[in-house]
């Protein structure tokens, strides 16, 4: 079984009619999952409501009180933008906090049941830094979840694998000073946000950036996993593996120039199981709706075997 953590409330983060990070991303994935072979092995769960668990203490381990207050003020005032790419609507503050709870629920589920979880939530998070959101991202869900996980019984080391086509600059910045969290990113370079040099290794040698030239296909990713990702992450023997699962490295995606197919994400999932069986995956990017739905299905197939 795989637990899917999802709520239609995530559709209420309104980015405008032409923005690529749109609510239809989630409905496309949900439809694909509900109609996939083996759909009866998916367990759907709604995230813990903000009124039932206040996510702010966990958010404030990564983001400043000033930013959280500014985000709420912007939403309460009718919305606006954090930058040219990152709109905030009247519901965005509450939806982003619910997304954090969904990631925390994913950690709880895996710690308690040792069963993989996929967090089907938005807005995404891996570009958000301590003092602001950016690049479609409001709160850094995966970094918050990593810090939260270390407070759970039996979790002493957490690994984050980020296969979004863009480097998770926010995630790296928020975890690189914690020797119990290890971050590994495969990303197109050059590409937004321009970070993620291979020479960046973190304060405790706990960062592995793998910049990839535009046009790379499954052979490039497979080599990267065999030569770098798997040795780096298996060496630390993580108690939990969190995956920033972006799907914008698809050859059909409009925002980047990599050449993965949906089936290639299934290949990467096989590597995940080799690294650590305790898995929380959560959605980051991916903007071609059909490819997005198919890619998430392929991601989960090996986890259902």
C-alpha positions in Angstrom: 0.0 0.0 0.0 1.0 3.6 -0.6 -0.7 6.4 1.3 -1.8 9.4 -0.8 -2.2 12.6 1.3 -4.6 14.9 -0.5 -7.2 17.6 -0.1 -9.3 19.6 -2.5 -8.4 22.6 -0.4 -5.1 22.6 -2.1 -6.9 23.8 -5.2 -7.8 27.0 -3.5 -4.3 28.4 -3.9 -5.2 30.7 -6.9 -2.2 31.5 -9.1 -4.3 33.1 -11.9 -5.6 31.7 -15.2 -2.3 31.4 -17.1 0.2 30.4 -14.4 1.9 27.0 -14.9 1.6 26.1 -11.2 -2.2 25.7 -11.5 -4.8 23.7 -9.5 -5.3 21.4 -12.5 -1.9 19.9 -11.8 -3.4 18.1 -8.8 -6.6 17.1 -10.4 -4.7 15.6 -13.3 -2.6 13.5 -10.9 -5.5 12.5 -8.7 -7.5 11.3 -11.8 -4.5 9.4 -13.1 -4.0 7.7 -9.7 -7.6 6.8 -9.2 -7.7 5.1 -12.6 -4.3 3.4 -12.6 -3.8 -0.4 -12.4 -3.5 -1.2 -8.8 -5.4 1.8 -7.7 -7.0 -0.3 -4.9 -3.6 -0.5 -3.3 -3.6 3.3 -2.7 -4.9 4.6 0.6 -6.2 8.1 0.4 -5.9 10.3 3.5 -6.8 13.9 4.1 -4.2 16.1 5.9 -4.6 17.1 9.5 -6.5 20.4 9.6 -4.6 23.5 10.7 -7.1 23.8 13.6 -6.2 20.4 14.8 -2.4 20.8 14.6 -0.8 24.2 14.4 2.0 23.9 11.9 3.6 27.2 12.8 6.0 25.9 15.4 7.4 23.6 12.8 7.4 26.2 10.0 9.3 28.6 12.3 12.2 26.1 12.5 12.9 27.0 8.9 11.2 30.4 8.2 11.4 33.7 10.1 8.4 35.0 12.1 8.6 38.1 10.0 8.1 36.3 6.8 5.3 34.2 8.1 3.5 37.3 9.3 4.2 39.1 6.0 2.7 36.2 4.1 -0.4 36.2 6.2 -0.7 40.0 5.9 -0.4 39.8 2.1 -3.1 37.2 1.8 -5.4 39.0 4.2 -5.1 42.1 2.2 -6.4 40.4 -0.9 -3.2 38.9 -2.2 -0.4 40.0 -4.4 3.0 38.6 -5.4 6.3 37.8 -3.7 8.1 38.1 -7.0 7.2 38.0 -10.7 6.6 34.2 -10.6 5.1 33.7 -7.1 1.5 34.9 -6.6 -0.3 34.9 -3.3 -4.1 34.7 -3.2 -6.5 35.3 -0.3 -6.4 31.6 0.5 -2.7 30.9 -0.2 -1.5 31.4 3.4 -3.9 28.9 4.8 -3.4 26.4 1.9 0.4 26.6 2.3 0.1 25.9 6.1 -2.2 22.9 5.2 0.4 21.7 2.8 3.0 21.7 5.6 0.6 19.6 7.7 0.3 17.2 4.8 4.0 16.7 4.7 4.1 16.3 8.5 1.4 13.7 8.2 3.5 11.9 5.6 6.4 11.7 8.1 4.0 10.4 10.8 2.6 7.8 8.5 5.9 6.4 7.5 7.4 6.5 11.0 4.4 4.7 12.4 3.5 2.3 9.6 6.7 1.9 7.5 4.5 2.4 4.5 5.4 4.9 1.7 3.5 8.1 1.4 3.0 10.5 -1.4 2.0 14.1 -0.5 -0.2 15.4 -3.3 -0.2 19.1 -2.2 0.5 22.6 -3.5 2.0 25.2 -3.4 5.4 23.6 -3.9 8.2 24.5 -1.6 11.8 23.8 -2.5 12.7 27.3 -3.6 11.4 29.0 -0.5 14.2 30.4 1.7 14.1 31.6 5.3 12.9 35.1 4.7 10.7 34.7 1.6 9.1 32.5 -0.9 10.1 32.4 -4.6 9.9 30.4 -7.8 6.2 29.4 -7.3 7.0 28.3 -3.7 5.7 29.8 -0.4 6.8 27.5 2.5 9.6 25.0 2.2 7.6 21.8 2.9 10.4 19.3 2.6 12.9 21.2 4.8 10.2 21.7 7.5 9.4 18.0 7.3 13.0 17.0 7.6 13.5 19.0 10.8 10.2 17.6 12.1 11.3 14.1 11.4 14.3 14.4 13.6 12.0 15.0 16.5 10.3 11.6 15.9 11.4 8.3 17.7 14.0 6.4 15.9 14.9 9.1 13.3 18.5 10.2 13.7 19.4 10.9 10.1 17.2 12.2 7.3 18.1 12.3 3.6 16.4 14.5 1.0 16.6 13.6 -2.7 15.4 16.4 -5.0 14.9 15.3 -8.6 13.0 18.4 -9.7 14.6 19.9 -12.8 15.4 23.0 -10.8 17.8 23.1 -8.0 16.2 23.4 -4.6 18.1 26.4 -3.4 15.8 27.0 -0.5 16.0 23.4 0.8 19.8 23.4 0.6 20.0 26.7 2.5 17.7 25.5 5.2 19.3 22.1 5.9 23.0 22.5 5.1 23.9 23.6 8.6 22.3 20.5 10.2 24.7 17.5 10.3 21.7 15.1 10.6 20.2 16.1 7.3 21.7 15.2 3.9 20.6 16.9 0.7 21.1 15.6 -2.9 19.8 17.3 -6.0 19.9 16.4 -9.6 19.0 19.5 -11.7 19.4 21.0 -15.1 22.2 23.6 -15.2 22.2 26.3 -16.3 18.6 26.8 -15.3 16.6 28.8 -12.7 17.5 29.7 -9.9 21.2 29.5 -11.0 22.4 27.7 -7.9 23.4 24.1 -7.2 27.1 24.0 -8.2 28.8 20.7 -7.8 31.4 22.5 -5.6 28.7 23.3 -3.0 29.0 20.5 -0.4 27.5 21.9 2.8 29.0 22.7 6.1 29.2 19.1 7.1 29.8 17.6 3.6 26.1 16.8 3.7 25.2 18.3 0.3 25.6 16.6 -3.1 24.6 18.7 -6.1 24.6 17.0 -9.5 24.2 19.7 -12.2 23.1 18.1 -15.6 23.4 19.6 -19.0 20.2 20.4 -20.9 19.0 17.5 -23.0 19.9 14.7 -20.6 17.8 11.5 -20.8 17.4 8.4 -18.7 20.9 7.3 -19.4 22.3 10.5 -17.8 20.1 10.1 -14.8 20.8 6.4 -14.4 24.6 7.1 -14.5 24.1 9.8 -11.9 22.2 7.5 -9.6 24.7 4.6 -10.0 27.8 6.8 -9.7 26.8 9.4 -7.2 23.3 9.4 -5.7 23.1 5.9 -4.4 26.7 5.8 -3.0 26.2 9.2 -1.3 22.8 8.4 0.3 23.4 4.7 1.2 26.6 5.6 2.9 24.8 7.7 5.5 22.2 5.0 6.2 19.2 7.3 6.5 16.4 6.5 8.8 14.0 8.3 6.5 14.2 9.4 2.9 12.2 12.5 1.7 11.8 13.1 -2.0 11.2 16.5 -3.6 9.4 14.9 -6.5 9.3 17.4 -9.3 8.3 16.2 -12.8 9.5 19.1 -14.9 12.5 17.0 -16.3 9.9 15.4 -18.6 10.6 15.9 -22.3 7.1 17.4 -22.7 7.5 19.9 -19.9 7.4 23.6 -21.1 9.7 25.1 -18.4 13.0 23.1 -18.9 15.0 21.1 -21.5 15.5 17.6 -20.1 14.3 14.4 -21.9 12.9 12.1 -19.3 9.8 10.0 -20.0 7.1 9.1 -17.4 8.6 5.5 -17.3 12.0 6.9 -16.2 10.5 8.0 -12.9 9.7 4.4 -12.2 13.4 3.6 -12.7 14.3 6.3 -10.1 11.8 4.8 -7.7 13.6 1.5 -7.8 16.7 3.3 -6.7 14.7 4.9 -3.8 13.9 1.5 -2.4 17.6 0.6 -2.6 18.5 3.7 -0.6 15.8 3.5 2.1 12.5 1.7 2.4 11.0 4.5 4.6 9.9 7.0 2.0 7.9 10.2 1.9 7.5 11.7 -1.6 5.9 15.1 -2.2 5.1 17.0 -5.3 7.2 19.9 -6.4 7.2 21.0 -10.1 5.9 19.5 -13.3 3.7 21.5 -15.7 2.6 19.3 -18.6 -0.6 17.9 -17.2 -0.7 14.6 -19.1 3.0 13.8 -18.5 2.6 14.8 -14.9 -0.2 12.4 -14.1 1.5 9.5 -16.0 4.8 10.2 -14.2 3.4 10.1 -10.8 1.7 6.8 -11.7 5.0 5.4 -12.9 6.7 6.6 -9.7 4.3 4.7 -7.5 4.2 1.4 -9.4 7.5 0.1 -8.0 6.4 1.1 -4.5 3.3 -1.1 -4.8 5.1 -4.2 -5.9 
